[in-house]
Amino acid sequence: RWSAPQGVDVEQLVTVVEWELNQDGTLRGTPRLVSQTGITDSNRPQASVHAERAIRAVQLAAPFNLPTQFYTHWDVLRWTFDRRL
């Protein structure tokens, strides 16, 4: 559900997003930006777009179909959005 923005040095951007889930796999609140690295003068204009697209990808992917018996392991998720991976 995620597509990285295009631009100079945009492949250096790494965005970490965290979100909470209800037991039924729906989002509890809005995903939030935890950190962002790789920002340069060249890609600074794309950094906010990178983060916005990462958050939007989580919203589009919900609800998540995860086993409820392991809810305590996935009630809070953190994901790294890195185009190089």
C-alpha positions in Angstrom: 0.0 0.0 0.0 3.0 2.3 0.2 4.8 4.1 -2.6 7.8 6.2 -1.9 7.9 9.7 -3.4 10.2 10.4 -6.3 13.1 12.9 -6.3 16.7 13.5 -5.7 18.2 11.4 -2.8 14.7 10.3 -1.8 16.0 6.7 -1.5 18.0 7.9 1.6 14.8 8.6 3.5 13.8 6.2 6.2 10.5 6.7 8.1 9.4 4.9 11.2 5.7 4.8 12.0 4.0 3.4 15.0 0.3 2.5 15.5 -2.0 0.8 17.9 -4.6 -1.8 17.1 -7.8 -3.0 18.6 -8.3 -6.7 19.1 -10.4 -6.9 15.9 -7.4 -5.5 13.9 -8.8 -2.0 13.4 -6.7 1.1 14.1 -6.9 2.6 17.5 -6.2 6.2 16.8 -4.0 7.6 14.0 -0.6 6.2 13.1 2.2 8.5 14.2 5.6 9.4 12.9 8.3 8.1 15.4 11.4 9.1 13.5 12.8 9.9 10.1 16.4 9.7 9.0 18.4 10.3 5.8 17.1 13.8 5.3 19.5 15.9 3.2 19.2 19.4 1.6 18.3 17.6 -1.6 15.4 15.5 -0.3 14.1 17.7 2.5 11.0 18.8 0.4 10.1 15.1 0.0 10.6 14.1 3.7 7.1 15.1 4.8 5.6 13.4 1.7 7.5 10.2 2.6 6.1 10.3 6.2 2.5 11.1 5.0 2.6 8.2 2.5 3.8 5.8 5.2 1.0 6.8 7.6 -1.5 6.6 4.8 -0.3 3.1 3.8 -1.0 1.9 7.3 -4.5 3.4 7.2 -5.2 1.8 3.9 -4.0 -1.6 5.1 -6.3 -1.7 8.1 -8.0 -3.7 9.4 -5.2 -6.2 10.0 -6.1 -9.9 10.2 -3.9 -11.1 13.1 -4.5 -13.9 15.5 -6.3 -12.6 18.6 -4.6 -15.1 20.9 -1.3 -13.1 20.4 -2.9 -9.6 20.8 -0.4 -8.6 23.5 2.4 -9.1 20.9 0.8 -6.9 18.1 -1.4 -4.4 19.9 1.4 -1.8 19.2 3.3 -2.1 15.9 6.2 -0.1 14.6 7.3 -0.3 11.0 10.2 1.1 9.0 9.5 2.4 5.6 12.7 2.3 3.6 12.7 2.1 -0.2 16.0 0.2 -0.2 14.5 -2.8 1.6 
